[in-house]
């Protein structure tokens, strides 16, 4: 497992709020069609991790995966998961809370 993802205090608070309601969760960022490359939060066991997915790290003890093609584009970055006002991804557990997860990125130092 890599260690290229971290979370802001706001993101950690939202993760805890979601866990209080749903129990253990995971994150996946795919770059898919429906919600672009938004980080999606799912109840553990509700999303199938594929062989090509890469675990970039953990945030607040929660595994964070990224699709293989996305990883190739983002492998030289450090991801920071944050929260902003708005609607979450339609399949993500942050949806309907008036706030959503977003990904910010910085190039990794070589």
NORRAVEN-V540261 format. One line per field, one symbol per residue. phi: phi as a letter, one per 20 degrees, with the letter a starting at -180 (. if undefined). burial: 1 if it has 24 or more other C-alpha atoms within 12 Angstrom, else 0. A space follows every 50 residues. Layout:
phi = ???
burial = ???
This chain:
phi = .ecdcbcfgfffffgfffffedngccdbcdmfffcldffddcfgnecefe fefceeqcclmdfcdcfgffggfdfdcdececccfqefgfdefefndnbb fcddccfffe
burial = 00011110001001100100000011111110000011111110000000 00111111110111111001100110111111100001100111100011 1111000000
